Amino acid sequence: MEQDFVTTTDTGKGPFVIMPEALLDHWQGHRKLTRKMIEAFPEDKFFNYSIGGMRPFAELVMEMTRLAALGMHGVSTGDWTTREDLRRYTEAATASKAEILALWDEVTELINRLWPTIKAGDFQRVDLAFGLYELPVYSIILYWIDNEVHHRGQAYVYLRSLEIEPPPFWERW
């Protein structure tokens, strides 16, 4: 039986599990599905519908937007302060659903633009994200993805309680 082997260069930082481009594709797949969830949500429920004290989906979307935009700036530059040009990502969700979708798309493009500036070794770099969380960059990014999946799960519950069929969770592409 013939085996295929992948050769890598030992950087001294441990095994390499996923290529940066694959991680970006994985994250962007989640973002595409979350965008479908935003689209599926009725405008009149997007900003105020809640179950059991959970936040409305619009607030969750703005949290995901904030983490992605400010976080990508932090990861790509090492500067985790909120600059004036990034401040709009920290504002409350008071816009229309269409405006939030436009902001979502803008952040998607920001991620795509900043991702190539992250050097391979930077994923192992330990940062103090948002002045609070001292973690390797890869772990910070994985947290953003986990957070998005968690909040999207809340939106699935909301949509089903409104008797709206949500997009299938596996349709990330």
Order of alpha helices (4+ residues) and beta strands (2+ residues): alpha-alpha-alpha-alpha-beta-beta-alpha
